[in-house]
């Protein structure tokens, strides 16, 4: 008879350097240990898929005090068992494992049309800049778009026919949300009614992003009244903030559930100023705060985005999300952006992957296989040697632009 050590099938294990993390994804229990050479070697063997979560407890490892401590803790937390059995009756468990084909997508692409129902099904959200024309010169105009959806000034405008063709393509996909942006998006209504082709996208949420400088109440009401699946997100930065915004908010109060006021925050004083302003309005409007990195507020951004160890330990991550974090970036997977010059991006912080003239299925295939933001996980840089890397949220734009591939304060 032999002694066998076996892990439960609902336990995940990560080993990095001398650190070991056991994670019960049903009860969200995390157990951290520092291992020595012998115990690390034992658990590496245990987590080898061919071991089937079961390894013999030899006399040598049984006398290892570090292993004894880990074994006792795991058993007491219902994550493992010690079983006496002969070789033929040794326990067998199937460890949780993600099987992912090396070839992601639709086999070898033989043709590239816009109506592919395999590769293109990965697209869930499209952002399109219809125009860059704008009469204003906002201080951080070119920086906002690298962090969140925001208007952007340039000299380009997508042709009306191209917008119509794009909407026809979107109608054949499984896109859930379309972000529509400018320049001065509302002023483009004087040229043609761009909302018409987007209204044909039944069941797709259309979000029109504008700066509060661009607000035209009449045109906004027209778009909202014509399409029940549309809403506006109005951006207000702390530099341009004034109490006159209160009158603007009140003038659109009837559409409160379909207008989101986006307040851009750069420091504590801007937050306090806007929070104080909202004191009597919070119950009557939809709003959100967006942290913005302006190149000079690292301390503020770090304090409000980087996490303490106890915050990371409190994360309750499902097996599905753990698997997702190992292969994709759930912040950006499925999202593409089309600039007013016709270039297509998986993320505006990287080079374009193509143009509107390229076969879309080919572009999406390349993004999935070789793209930047869609496949950007924490298995890089500082995070790559951390046992928590797949339990933490994936990298976001704030970390990308700051070249900071970590989320903890340690």
DRENPADO-894917 format. One record per residue (C-alpha): y, z, x. Coordinates in Angstrom, 3 decimals. Example, Ala and Ser with C-alpha at 12.3 -4.5 7.8 and 13.67 -1.06 7.14 Angstrom:
     north        up      east
    -4.500     7.800    12.300
    -1.060     7.140    13.670
This chain:
     north        up      east
     0.000     0.000     0.000
     3.528    -0.775     1.130
     6.978     0.386     0.171
     9.252    -2.296    -1.222
    12.992    -2.242    -1.754
    14.189    -4.464    -4.581
    17.598    -5.191    -6.066
    18.242    -5.648    -9.763
    19.008    -9.215   -10.848
    22.474    -8.240   -12.097
    23.631    -7.174    -8.632
    25.589    -9.429    -6.280
    25.862    -8.706    -2.565
    28.438    -9.752     0.005
    28.143    -8.934     3.694
    31.018    -9.582     6.074
    30.940    -8.216     9.598
    29.980    -4.528     9.138
    31.058    -4.292     5.493
    28.640    -4.505     2.558
    29.626    -4.763    -1.104
    27.149    -4.399    -3.969
    28.550    -5.501    -7.333
    26.950    -4.841   -10.716
    28.493    -7.626   -12.800
    27.297    -6.106   -16.090
    28.883    -2.677   -15.683
    31.493    -3.879   -13.155
    30.448    -1.226   -10.652
    31.338    -1.753    -6.986
    29.726     0.103    -4.104
    31.108    -0.347    -0.599
    29.300     0.606     2.600
    29.738     0.373     6.326
    26.485    -0.859     7.810
    25.005    -0.612    11.295
    23.083    -3.383    13.024
    19.692    -2.417    11.526
    20.863    -1.926     7.940
    22.971    -5.096     8.040
    19.941    -7.036     9.241
    17.812    -5.544     6.442
    20.255    -6.458     3.675
    20.831    -9.927     5.088
    17.093   -10.461     4.809
    17.115    -8.994     1.298
    19.829   -11.413     0.142
    18.044   -14.437     1.524
    17.067   -16.315    -1.620
    13.494   -16.776    -0.383
    13.048   -12.989    -0.288
    13.473   -12.871    -4.056
    15.511    -9.665    -3.815
    12.520    -7.780    -2.420
    11.893    -6.672     1.184
     9.341    -4.339     2.710
    10.665    -0.977     3.858
     9.242    -0.676     7.354
     8.892     2.644     9.155
    11.738     1.664    11.461
    14.280     0.972     8.721
    13.074     3.938     6.658
    14.139     6.263     9.464
    17.604     4.729     9.638
    20.018     7.316     8.246
    22.543     4.680     7.169
    19.885     2.781     5.226
    18.695     6.013     3.582
    22.208     6.739     2.358
    22.726     3.215     0.992
    19.288     3.141    -0.651
    19.793     6.480    -2.380
    23.231     5.496    -3.692
    22.006     2.156    -5.024
    19.005     3.709    -6.777
    21.144     6.450    -8.300
    23.486     3.754    -9.659
    20.608     1.761   -11.170
    21.185    -1.177    -8.836
    17.942    -0.971    -6.873
    14.414     0.439    -6.862
    11.829     1.596    -4.362
     8.334     0.506    -5.383
     4.888     1.198    -3.941
     2.595    -1.857    -4.133
     0.285    -4.015    -2.080
     1.288    -7.458    -0.814
    -0.194    -9.295    -3.775
     1.595    -7.122    -6.331
     4.961    -6.885    -4.636
     7.844    -7.087    -7.124
     9.647   -10.386    -7.578
    13.199   -10.787    -8.823
    15.245   -13.949    -9.185
    18.592   -13.302    -7.489
    21.719   -14.655    -9.218
    22.616   -17.877    -7.439
    24.974   -20.741    -8.142
    23.421   -24.153    -7.647
    26.072   -26.816    -7.160
    25.350   -30.409    -6.325
    26.974   -31.587    -3.114
    28.160   -34.588    -5.082
    30.561   -33.328    -7.710
    31.223   -35.730   -10.520
    29.672   -38.882   -11.840
    27.273   -40.183    -9.210
    28.354   -43.192    -7.193
    31.312   -44.652    -9.015
    30.617   -48.304    -9.760
    33.723   -48.925   -11.811
    36.990   -47.124   -12.335
    38.334   -47.226   -15.876
    40.565   -44.740   -17.648
    37.989   -43.874   -20.286
    35.272   -42.325   -18.164
    33.711   -39.423   -20.080
    32.345   -37.594   -17.051
    34.804   -37.248   -14.193
    37.830   -37.379   -16.471
    36.509   -34.550   -18.627
    37.634   -32.202   -15.875
    41.297   -32.787   -16.744
    42.577   -30.022   -19.014
    46.336   -30.086   -18.381
    48.813   -32.794   -17.407
    52.423   -32.301   -16.366
    54.637   -35.386   -16.448
    58.216   -35.781   -15.251
    59.736   -38.481   -17.471
    63.005   -38.599   -15.561
    64.807   -36.931   -12.689
    68.302   -37.839   -13.817
    70.531   -34.771   -14.186
    74.256   -34.099   -13.859
    73.833   -30.553   -12.533
    73.195   -29.317    -8.989
    71.270   -26.046    -9.260
    71.029   -24.023    -6.052
    67.233   -23.927    -5.807
    66.432   -27.063    -7.791
    63.969   -28.559    -5.296
    62.208   -25.215    -4.710
    61.378   -24.185    -8.260
    58.839   -26.961    -8.848
    56.718   -25.837    -5.894
    56.119   -22.506    -7.622
    55.980   -23.184   -11.384
    56.768   -25.845   -13.966
    60.486   -26.530   -13.838
    62.902   -29.420   -14.116
    63.670   -31.422   -10.945
    66.605   -33.677   -10.124
    66.103   -37.117    -8.561
    66.972   -40.735    -9.300
    63.678   -41.880   -10.840
    62.629   -42.456   -14.438
    59.236   -43.524   -15.790
    59.447   -46.678   -17.908
    59.157   -46.231   -21.667
    56.079   -48.490   -21.811
    54.376   -46.469   -19.075
    54.943   -43.279   -21.094
    53.351   -44.944   -24.119
    50.371   -46.119   -22.039
    49.963   -42.646   -20.549
    49.774   -41.060   -23.994
    47.115   -43.574   -25.018
    45.078   -42.580   -21.968
    45.534   -38.871   -22.689
    44.338   -39.377   -26.272
    40.961   -40.506   -24.886
    40.529   -37.387   -22.744
    39.876   -33.719   -23.429
    43.335   -32.609   -22.370
    44.427   -29.392   -24.059
    48.013   -29.187   -22.866
    50.769   -31.550   -21.726
    53.896   -30.287   -19.961
    56.853   -32.656   -20.405
    59.700   -32.299   -17.929
    62.854   -33.902   -16.431
    65.719   -33.914   -14.931
    67.782   -33.548   -17.990
    64.923   -34.235   -20.349
    66.950   -33.839   -23.539
    69.584   -36.361   -22.391
    66.821   -38.964   -22.129
    66.634   -38.858   -25.942
    69.880   -40.883   -25.924
    67.924   -43.735   -24.295
    64.773   -43.599   -26.423
    62.788   -41.110   -28.485
    60.171   -40.125   -25.902
    58.688   -37.528   -28.269
    57.127   -40.234   -30.467
    54.189   -41.171   -28.172
    53.496   -37.503   -27.470
    53.410   -36.731   -31.195
    50.383   -39.021   -31.446
    48.386   -36.503   -29.362
    46.998   -34.504   -32.282
    45.741   -31.051   -31.407
    47.231   -31.197   -27.913
    49.861   -28.571   -27.107
    53.077   -30.193   -25.902
    55.420   -27.963   -23.899
    58.897   -29.327   -23.218
    60.395   -27.634   -20.145
    64.184   -27.600   -19.862
    66.946   -25.661   -18.159
    69.259   -23.762   -20.482
    72.084   -26.084   -19.294
    70.223   -28.905   -21.038
    69.877   -27.242   -24.423
    70.794   -29.481   -27.342
    69.971   -27.550   -30.488
    69.933   -30.584   -32.775
    67.557   -32.619   -30.599
    65.318   -29.632   -29.963
    65.019   -28.883   -33.687
    64.193   -32.539   -34.306
    61.292   -32.451   -31.802
    59.964   -29.132   -33.107
    60.195   -30.171   -36.759
    58.402   -33.463   -36.123
    55.476   -31.967   -34.175
    53.804   -28.678   -35.106
    51.929   -28.710   -31.787
    55.101   -28.591   -29.673
    57.197   -25.837   -28.174
    60.024   -25.456   -25.673
    60.175   -23.387   -22.530
    63.782   -22.773   -21.488
    64.414   -21.666   -17.924
    67.253   -19.325   -17.006
    67.884   -18.260   -13.407
    69.676   -15.065   -12.470
    72.422   -16.958   -10.603
    73.518   -18.808   -13.738
    72.843   -15.930   -16.100
    75.629   -14.935   -18.493
    75.914   -12.996   -21.735
    76.705   -16.316   -23.490
    72.973   -16.913   -23.440
    72.720   -14.327   -26.208
    74.502   -16.721   -28.609
    72.162   -19.527   -27.544
    69.112   -17.372   -28.223
    70.416   -16.345   -31.640
    71.101   -19.971   -32.589
    67.384   -20.762   -32.129
    65.997   -17.564   -33.631
    64.261   -19.422   -36.494
    62.009   -21.089   -33.919
    61.328   -17.891   -31.996
    57.553   -18.344   -31.805
    57.950   -21.891   -30.500
    60.572   -21.228   -27.858
    59.733   -19.309   -24.701
    62.651   -18.057   -22.644
    61.685   -18.089   -18.979
    63.791   -15.751   -16.840
    63.592   -16.391   -13.096
    63.594   -13.205   -11.026
    64.352   -12.975    -7.303
    64.949    -9.245    -6.772
    65.096    -5.901    -8.535
    68.760    -6.217    -9.435
    68.192    -9.529   -11.242
    65.219    -8.022   -13.065
    67.194    -4.951   -14.139
    70.141    -7.067   -15.272
    68.006    -9.356   -17.418
    65.753    -6.567   -18.690
    68.830    -4.660   -19.804
    70.172    -7.781   -21.511
    66.886    -8.210   -23.381
    66.810    -4.620   -24.569
    67.826    -5.484   -28.120
    66.200    -8.919   -28.182
    62.647    -8.264   -26.992
    61.232    -7.922   -30.478
    62.871   -11.111   -31.734
    62.025   -13.669   -29.012
    59.168   -14.893   -26.836
    59.980   -14.527   -23.154
    58.457   -14.241   -19.708
    59.565   -13.332   -16.203
    58.855   -15.714   -13.334
    58.971   -14.381    -9.796
    60.699   -16.876    -7.516
    60.501   -16.951    -3.730
    63.824   -18.187    -2.329
    62.948   -17.858     1.360
    64.836   -14.585     1.719
    63.078   -12.132    -0.596
    59.707   -11.629     1.115
    59.749    -7.870     0.613
    60.342    -8.174    -3.133
    57.635   -10.817    -3.538
    55.137    -8.818    -1.472
    55.745    -5.649    -3.454
    55.190    -7.419    -6.754
    52.345    -9.783    -5.930
    50.205    -8.212    -3.211
    47.642    -5.689    -4.410
    46.640    -2.211    -3.332
    43.000    -1.498    -2.551
    42.512     0.569    -5.714
    43.847    -2.312    -7.832
    41.297    -4.683    -6.308
    38.531    -2.129    -6.840
    39.439    -1.934   -10.526
    38.859    -5.654   -11.181
    36.170    -6.374   -13.766
    34.947    -9.859   -12.923
    32.238   -11.631   -14.911
    29.436   -13.531   -13.206
    30.934   -16.768   -14.530
    34.272   -16.009   -12.866
    32.608   -14.923    -9.630
    30.829   -18.271    -9.495
    34.056   -20.088   -10.332
    35.900   -18.289    -7.529
    33.333   -19.482    -4.995
    33.899   -23.188    -5.617
    37.195   -23.815    -7.448
    40.693   -22.472    -7.856
    40.890   -21.421   -11.501
    44.706   -21.423   -11.325
    44.854   -25.169   -10.757
    41.484   -26.771   -11.419
    41.836   -29.454   -14.082
    45.617   -29.790   -13.719
    47.489   -32.849   -12.472
    51.187   -33.687   -12.199
    52.822   -37.108   -12.555
    56.243   -37.413   -10.939
    59.096   -39.502   -12.342
    58.437   -41.983    -9.517
    54.857   -42.473   -10.764
    53.000   -40.504    -8.091
    50.079   -38.320    -9.132
    49.459   -34.893    -7.574
    46.848   -32.207    -7.933
    49.631   -29.857    -6.811
    53.235   -30.562    -5.852
    52.795   -28.530    -2.661
    50.523   -31.252    -1.275
    50.781   -34.996    -0.760
    50.178   -37.251    -3.785
    46.637   -38.437    -4.380
    47.729   -41.776    -5.849
    49.961   -43.422    -8.417
    49.893   -44.271   -12.105
    48.668   -47.742   -11.101
    45.461   -46.351    -9.579
    42.248   -45.887   -11.600
    42.462   -42.339   -12.875
    38.731   -41.652   -12.665
    38.756   -42.552    -8.973
    41.688   -40.181    -8.327
    40.054   -37.306   -10.175
    36.801   -37.874    -8.323
    38.666   -37.667    -5.004
    40.532   -34.536    -6.110
    37.298   -32.793    -7.076
    35.548   -33.794    -3.894
    38.360   -33.530    -1.344
    41.409   -32.230    -3.186
    43.640   -29.409    -2.074
    44.527   -26.988    -4.856
    41.514   -27.623    -7.127
    39.065   -26.443    -4.463
    41.286   -23.900    -2.692
    39.359   -20.603    -2.665
    39.709   -17.370    -0.714
    36.980   -18.431     1.674
    39.692   -19.369     4.179
    42.004   -17.565     6.592
    42.273   -13.788     6.462
    40.347   -13.525     3.207
    37.296   -15.386     4.515
    35.921   -12.254     6.216
    36.563    -9.895     3.279
    33.733    -8.769     0.974
    36.139    -8.884    -1.996
    37.136   -12.526    -1.542
    35.354   -13.833    -4.648
    36.326   -10.869    -6.828
    40.051   -11.347    -6.196
    42.189   -13.906    -8.050
    42.361   -17.282    -6.247
    45.388   -18.326    -4.156
    48.485   -19.370    -6.090
    51.605   -21.390    -5.301
    53.496   -18.384    -3.982
    50.826   -17.907    -1.342
    50.552   -21.634    -0.642
    54.248   -22.143     0.082
    54.388   -18.967     2.168
    51.191   -19.946     4.016
    49.849   -16.520     3.093
    46.143   -16.677     2.290
    45.720   -13.075     1.264
    46.376   -10.980    -1.797
    46.079    -7.442    -0.485
    48.648    -5.257     1.236
    46.171    -4.239     3.905
